[in-house]
Amino acid sequence: MNPLQFVNLPSGCVTALCLLLLPATGWADDMFEDGPAGGAWKDTKTPWQEQVTELPAYPASLDRLLELNVSTQGLPYRVYVDPASLTVGDDRVVRFTTVMVSSSGVWNVTYEGLHCGERNFRRFAYGIDGNWQLLQDAPWQPVSGVGAYQYRKLLYENYLCDTELRYQNAGELVRKLRYSSDPVMIQD
């Protein structure tokens, strides 16, 4: 029998044989951090980087805002989202303006974002007398949904962050907020 004669092997065996010989060729060295002996795959993903946030127009009146059906745990607030401010960034952060109105009519306005992949939020700015005040280096924090800030949990779980991580644009998210047939009330 000629040693160079081809042997009739099942395709799975041929694949296994090729994989065993791959490290010996030197070709696979580029795919490993420390070469084949180290065994660590190179991470080809670039680290997440937050994009620069541009502040939206300040909300002018309640009639253009969408009210959320959410508990504020006994605090006398009504919670609104400004649909005109809602954006989905290339960094997968959903940014929006929230207006909390007290029973006496005082507005608490914030521009914030939900980092859906990490279940975190961050406030970028707050409103004073119709103007934005930028928050420098405000940290990302976990969405907890405690007290008057349960709206973040509601927005994260039911409207703005898709649990299957399917990309959605701002228009789709506004439609979800505006036309939800089943308003959700979160009470802990």
DOBA-757468 format. One record per residue (C-alpha): x, y, z; residue number from 1. Coordinates in pm, 1 decimal, always signed. Layout:
REM residues N
+----------+----------+----------+-----+
:       px :       py :       pz :  nr :
+----------+----------+----------+-----+
:        X :        Y :        Z : NUM :
...
+----------+----------+----------+-----+
REM end
This chain:
REM residues 188
+----------+----------+----------+-----+
:       px :       py :       pz :  nr :
+----------+----------+----------+-----+
:     +0.0 :     +0.0 :     +0.0 :   1 :
:   +128.2 :   +341.1 :    -95.8 :   2 :
:   +163.7 :   +562.9 :   +214.7 :   3 :
:    +50.8 :   +867.4 :    +14.5 :   4 :
:   -270.6 :   +697.6 :    -89.6 :   5 :
:   -583.1 :   +875.2 :    +40.6 :   6 :
:   -774.5 :   +699.5 :   +311.1 :   7 :
:  -1151.7 :   +713.8 :   +296.2 :   8 :
:  -1242.7 :   +876.3 :   +632.9 :   9 :
:  -1579.6 :  +1012.0 :   +749.3 :  10 :
:  -1596.9 :  +1394.3 :   +723.1 :  11 :
:  -1603.7 :  +1439.5 :  +1101.7 :  12 :
:  -1268.7 :  +1261.3 :  +1130.3 :  13 :
:  -1115.1 :  +1481.3 :   +862.2 :  14 :
:  -1231.8 :  +1794.1 :  +1047.2 :  15 :
:  -1093.0 :  +1664.9 :  +1376.7 :  16 :
:   -761.7 :  +1579.9 :  +1211.4 :  17 :
:   -736.1 :  +1931.3 :  +1061.9 :  18 :
:   -808.1 :  +2091.1 :  +1400.0 :  19 :
:   -539.4 :  +1881.8 :  +1563.9 :  20 :
:   -284.1 :  +1983.7 :  +1300.2 :  21 :
:   -382.9 :  +2354.9 :  +1297.7 :  22 :
:   -157.7 :  +2462.6 :  +1591.3 :  23 :
:   +139.0 :  +2286.9 :  +1429.2 :  24 :
:   +108.8 :  +2501.9 :  +1117.8 :  25 :
:   +171.4 :  +2831.9 :  +1298.9 :  26 :
:   -130.4 :  +2978.4 :  +1116.5 :  27 :
:   -342.2 :  +2974.6 :  +1431.0 :  28 :
:    -94.7 :  +3185.0 :  +1632.1 :  29 :
:   -272.4 :  +3504.4 :  +1523.2 :  30 :
:   -597.8 :  +3383.5 :  +1681.7 :  31 :
:   -448.1 :  +3335.7 :  +2027.6 :  32 :
:   -320.9 :  +3590.5 :  +2278.9 :  33 :
:    -20.0 :  +3383.7 :  +2384.2 :  34 :
:     -3.5 :  +3147.5 :  +2089.8 :  35 :
:   -149.9 :  +2799.8 :  +2096.8 :  36 :
:    +18.5 :  +2704.3 :  +2424.0 :  37 :
:   -143.1 :  +2995.4 :  +2612.2 :  38 :
:   -485.9 :  +2909.9 :  +2483.0 :  39 :
:   -643.6 :  +3249.2 :  +2549.4 :  40 :
:   -852.7 :  +3382.6 :  +2261.9 :  41 :
:   -797.1 :  +3744.6 :  +2167.3 :  42 :
:  -1088.9 :  +3969.1 :  +2250.8 :  43 :
:  -1180.3 :  +4128.0 :  +1920.3 :  44 :
:  -1455.3 :  +4342.5 :  +2076.5 :  45 :
:  -1371.3 :  +4701.9 :  +2147.9 :  46 :
:  -1456.5 :  +4819.6 :  +2499.9 :  47 :
:  -1783.1 :  +5007.5 :  +2543.1 :  48 :
:  -1743.1 :  +5380.2 :  +2513.2 :  49 :
:  -2009.8 :  +5631.8 :  +2602.6 :  50 :
:  -2087.3 :  +5883.0 :  +2331.7 :  51 :
:  -2101.0 :  +6257.0 :  +2389.8 :  52 :
:  -2443.2 :  +6360.3 :  +2516.4 :  53 :
:  -2619.2 :  +6655.5 :  +2360.3 :  54 :
:  -2890.2 :  +6813.0 :  +2571.5 :  55 :
:  -3238.2 :  +6830.4 :  +2416.5 :  56 :
:  -3474.1 :  +7125.6 :  +2417.5 :  57 :
:  -3612.8 :  +7193.7 :  +2764.0 :  58 :
:  -3972.7 :  +7070.0 :  +2801.6 :  59 :
:  -4214.6 :  +7361.5 :  +2773.7 :  60 :
:  -4553.6 :  +7225.2 :  +2878.7 :  61 :
:  -4715.6 :  +6911.4 :  +3018.8 :  62 :
:  -4948.9 :  +6870.7 :  +2721.4 :  63 :
:  -4655.8 :  +6747.6 :  +2507.5 :  64 :
:  -4535.3 :  +6494.2 :  +2765.3 :  65 :
:  -4639.5 :  +6132.9 :  +2822.9 :  66 :
:  -4753.3 :  +6047.4 :  +3174.6 :  67 :
:  -4632.8 :  +5719.8 :  +3322.9 :  68 :
:  -4862.9 :  +5506.6 :  +3531.9 :  69 :
:  -4615.0 :  +5437.3 :  +3810.8 :  70 :
:  -4624.8 :  +5443.3 :  +4189.0 :  71 :
:  -4413.5 :  +5701.0 :  +4369.1 :  72 :
:  -4466.4 :  +5515.4 :  +4698.0 :  73 :
:  -4697.0 :  +5769.6 :  +4853.6 :  74 :
:  -4503.8 :  +6075.2 :  +4741.1 :  75 :
:  -4725.8 :  +6335.6 :  +4571.5 :  76 :
:  -4565.7 :  +6323.1 :  +4225.5 :  77 :
:  -4684.7 :  +6257.3 :  +3873.1 :  78 :
:  -4415.2 :  +6133.4 :  +3638.4 :  79 :
:  -4382.6 :  +6230.0 :  +3269.9 :  80 :
:  -4142.2 :  +6155.1 :  +2984.6 :  81 :
:  -4076.9 :  +6400.8 :  +2703.1 :  82 :
:  -4108.0 :  +6197.3 :  +2379.5 :  83 :
:  -3927.0 :  +6467.2 :  +2180.5 :  84 :
:  -3614.6 :  +6412.3 :  +2391.8 :  85 :
:  -3599.3 :  +6034.1 :  +2356.7 :  86 :
:  -3298.0 :  +5906.6 :  +2161.7 :  87 :
:  -3118.1 :  +5576.1 :  +2118.2 :  88 :
:  -2743.8 :  +5628.3 :  +2092.1 :  89 :
:  -2487.0 :  +5424.3 :  +1904.7 :  90 :
:  -2359.1 :  +5335.7 :  +2253.0 :  91 :
:  -2693.4 :  +5157.1 :  +2321.6 :  92 :
:  -2793.7 :  +5418.3 :  +2580.7 :  93 :
:  -3153.3 :  +5536.8 :  +2568.6 :  94 :
:  -3163.3 :  +5905.2 :  +2669.0 :  95 :
:  -3476.9 :  +6092.7 :  +2772.9 :  96 :
:  -3613.9 :  +6381.8 :  +2978.4 :  97 :
:  -3818.7 :  +6303.4 :  +3287.2 :  98 :
:  -4047.9 :  +6555.5 :  +3453.3 :  99 :
:  -4178.1 :  +6484.1 :  +3801.9 : 100 :
:  -4454.6 :  +6725.1 :  +3900.6 : 101 :
:  -4547.4 :  +6762.9 :  +4267.2 : 102 :
:  -4904.7 :  +6809.1 :  +4385.3 : 103 :
:  -4825.1 :  +7180.2 :  +4430.4 : 104 :
:  -4711.4 :  +7207.1 :  +4064.5 : 105 :
:  -4334.7 :  +7218.8 :  +4116.4 : 106 :
:  -4136.4 :  +7055.1 :  +3833.6 : 107 :
:  -3831.4 :  +6834.8 :  +3892.8 : 108 :
:  -3669.5 :  +6789.9 :  +3551.3 : 109 :
:  -3379.7 :  +6558.4 :  +3464.6 : 110 :
:  -3216.1 :  +6440.8 :  +3146.1 : 111 :
:  -3093.3 :  +6087.6 :  +3196.8 : 112 :
:  -3003.8 :  +5767.0 :  +3023.9 : 113 :
:  -3053.2 :  +5393.9 :  +3061.6 : 114 :
:  -2762.8 :  +5171.5 :  +2960.3 : 115 :
:  -2981.7 :  +4877.5 :  +2872.4 : 116 :
:  -2706.4 :  +4617.2 :  +2842.8 : 117 :
:  -2583.9 :  +4691.4 :  +3194.3 : 118 :
:  -2914.4 :  +4778.6 :  +3368.8 : 119 :
:  -2766.4 :  +5112.9 :  +3478.8 : 120 :
:  -2884.3 :  +5472.2 :  +3466.7 : 121 :
:  -2711.3 :  +5805.9 :  +3471.2 : 122 :
:  -2833.6 :  +6161.5 :  +3508.9 : 123 :
:  -2671.1 :  +6396.3 :  +3259.1 : 124 :
:  -2843.4 :  +6721.0 :  +3359.3 : 125 :
:  -3115.4 :  +6865.9 :  +3576.3 : 126 :
:  -3340.7 :  +7159.9 :  +3511.1 : 127 :
:  -3353.7 :  +7491.3 :  +3694.1 : 128 :
:  -3584.1 :  +7773.6 :  +3586.9 : 129 :
:  -3623.4 :  +7639.3 :  +3233.8 : 130 :
:  -3252.1 :  +7578.0 :  +3173.7 : 131 :
:  -3029.3 :  +7272.3 :  +3186.1 : 132 :
:  -2750.9 :  +7242.8 :  +3442.4 : 133 :
:  -2499.7 :  +6982.8 :  +3325.9 : 134 :
:  -2388.8 :  +6724.3 :  +3581.5 : 135 :
:  -2014.9 :  +6668.0 :  +3545.1 : 136 :
:  -1898.0 :  +6308.2 :  +3581.3 : 137 :
:  -2221.6 :  +6175.1 :  +3733.5 : 138 :
:  -2168.4 :  +5801.2 :  +3786.2 : 139 :
:  -2362.8 :  +5517.8 :  +3630.1 : 140 :
:  -2577.7 :  +5352.5 :  +3896.2 : 141 :
:  -2789.4 :  +5036.8 :  +3907.9 : 142 :
:  -3159.5 :  +5072.0 :  +3824.0 : 143 :
:  -3330.5 :  +4989.1 :  +4151.7 : 144 :
:  -3683.9 :  +5123.2 :  +4123.6 : 145 :
:  -3703.4 :  +5246.3 :  +4482.8 : 146 :
:  -3927.9 :  +5527.6 :  +4604.8 : 147 :
:  -4014.6 :  +5808.8 :  +4368.8 : 148 :
:  -3764.2 :  +5672.8 :  +4116.7 : 149 :
:  -3958.2 :  +5356.6 :  +4032.6 : 150 :
:  -4018.8 :  +5508.5 :  +3690.7 : 151 :
:  -3667.2 :  +5401.5 :  +3589.5 : 152 :
:  -3746.6 :  +5039.8 :  +3662.0 : 153 :
:  -4075.2 :  +5070.7 :  +3472.9 : 154 :
:  -3905.7 :  +5230.3 :  +3171.8 : 155 :
:  -3623.2 :  +4974.9 :  +3177.1 : 156 :
:  -3841.1 :  +4665.6 :  +3210.3 : 157 :
:  -4146.5 :  +4759.8 :  +3006.0 : 158 :
:  -4068.6 :  +5027.3 :  +2751.1 : 159 :
:  -3713.5 :  +5129.0 :  +2668.6 : 160 :
:  -3487.6 :  +4826.1 :  +2711.5 : 161 :
:  -3563.9 :  +4514.5 :  +2511.0 : 162 :
:  -3467.9 :  +4207.5 :  +2713.6 : 163 :
:  -3368.1 :  +4025.9 :  +2392.9 : 164 :
:  -3127.5 :  +4314.1 :  +2316.8 : 165 :
:  -3292.3 :  +4378.2 :  +1981.5 : 166 :
:  -3206.5 :  +4721.2 :  +1849.6 : 167 :
:  -3500.2 :  +4962.0 :  +1861.0 : 168 :
:  -3509.3 :  +5316.9 :  +1736.3 : 169 :
:  -3653.8 :  +5616.4 :  +1920.5 : 170 :
:  -3974.8 :  +5613.2 :  +1714.0 : 171 :
:  -4052.0 :  +5254.5 :  +1817.6 : 172 :
:  -3989.4 :  +5336.9 :  +2182.9 : 173 :
:  -4213.4 :  +5646.2 :  +2175.0 : 174 :
:  -4491.7 :  +5438.2 :  +2016.8 : 175 :
:  -4452.8 :  +5183.1 :  +2297.6 : 176 :
:  -4487.4 :  +5459.1 :  +2556.1 : 177 :
:  -4774.0 :  +5634.9 :  +2381.5 : 178 :
:  -4987.9 :  +5341.9 :  +2270.8 : 179 :
:  -4926.2 :  +5074.7 :  +2529.8 : 180 :
:  -5258.0 :  +4893.9 :  +2565.6 : 181 :
:  -5163.4 :  +4769.0 :  +2909.3 : 182 :
:  -5038.6 :  +5050.6 :  +3131.1 : 183 :
:  -4809.8 :  +4905.2 :  +3391.7 : 184 :
:  -4813.6 :  +5013.8 :  +3756.4 : 185 :
:  -4507.8 :  +4908.9 :  +3952.4 : 186 :
:  -4549.0 :  +4892.7 :  +4326.6 : 187 :
:  -4288.8 :  +4734.6 :  +4552.3 : 188 :
+----------+----------+----------+-----+
REM end
